Amino acid sequence: MTIGLGHFLTLGAVLFCIGLYGVLAKRNAIVILMAIELMFNAINVTMVAFSRYITPNMLTGQVFAIFIITVAAAEAAVGLGIILCLYRNRETVDAEQFNLMKW
């Protein structure tokens, strides 16, 4: 039995749904950030699978995956910096307690 495109797309969809659940249901800011990273990884799996099975001679999916990994690394660095500053000021990482933008 070989692993086909459908298997990778199913894996990507499951990972994306788990990440979406983590973003929508969790209150801890660090867990939300990890769930966003999981969603980025699901997109990477899908892009590489499409690149492998749809156009095997072109590296378009791999280039997009490297770009997404770069964006995810920058997002993680900035996100952790923001969470660290909020923790120092508010002494909590609960996302519902972050009401700095409210009047």
C-alpha positions in Angstrom: 0.0 0.0 0.0 1.5 3.3 -1.0 1.0 6.7 0.5 -0.7 9.0 -1.9 -1.7 12.6 -2.0 -4.9 12.0 -0.2 -3.1 10.8 2.9 -1.0 13.9 3.1 -4.0 16.2 2.5 -5.8 14.3 5.3 -2.8 14.7 7.6 -2.6 18.5 6.8 -6.4 18.9 7.4 -6.2 17.1 10.7 -3.2 19.1 11.9 -4.9 22.4 10.8 -8.1 21.5 12.6 -6.2 20.7 15.8 -4.4 24.0 15.5 -7.6 25.9 14.9 -9.2 24.2 18.0 -6.2 25.3 20.0 -6.5 28.9 18.8 -10.2 29.1 19.4 -10.6 27.1 22.6 -7.5 27.7 24.7 -6.9 30.7 27.0 -3.1 30.4 27.5 -1.2 32.7 25.2 1.7 30.3 24.8 -0.6 27.5 23.8 -2.3 29.8 21.3 1.1 30.6 19.8 1.9 26.9 19.6 -1.4 26.2 17.9 -0.6 28.8 15.3 2.7 27.1 14.7 0.9 23.8 14.2 -1.4 25.4 11.6 1.7 26.7 9.8 3.2 23.2 9.8 -0.1 21.8 8.4 0.1 24.3 5.5 3.8 23.2 4.9 2.8 19.5 4.7 0.1 20.4 2.2 2.3 22.6 0.1 5.1 20.0 -0.1 2.6 17.2 -0.9 1.1 19.2 -3.7 4.5 20.0 -5.0 5.5 16.4 -5.0 2.4 14.9 -6.5 1.1 17.6 -8.8 4.3 19.0 -10.3 7.1 16.6 -9.5 9.8 18.5 -11.5 9.1 21.9 -10.0 10.2 23.1 -6.5 7.4 25.6 -6.0 5.9 23.8 -3.0 9.2 23.5 -1.3 10.0 27.2 -1.9 6.7 28.2 -0.4 7.3 25.8 2.6 10.7 27.4 3.3 9.0 30.9 3.1 6.3 29.7 5.5 9.0 28.3 7.9 10.7 31.7 7.8 7.5 33.6 8.6 6.6 31.1 11.3 10.0 31.6 13.0 9.7 35.4 12.9 6.1 35.1 14.2 7.3 32.9 17.1 10.1 35.3 18.0 7.8 38.4 17.9 5.0 36.5 19.6 7.2 35.2 22.5 8.6 38.7 22.9 5.1 40.2 23.2 4.0 37.5 25.6 7.1 38.0 27.7 6.4 41.8 27.9 2.8 41.2 28.8 3.8 38.7 31.5 6.2 41.1 33.0 3.5 43.8 33.1 0.4 41.8 34.0 2.0 38.7 35.6 -0.3 36.4 33.6 -0.4 34.7 30.2 -4.2 34.3 30.2 -5.4 35.7 26.9 -8.6 37.0 28.4 -6.7 39.2 30.8 -5.0 41.1 28.0 -7.2 44.1 27.7 -4.5 46.7 27.0 -6.3 48.0 23.9 -9.5 48.8 25.8 -10.3 52.2 27.1 
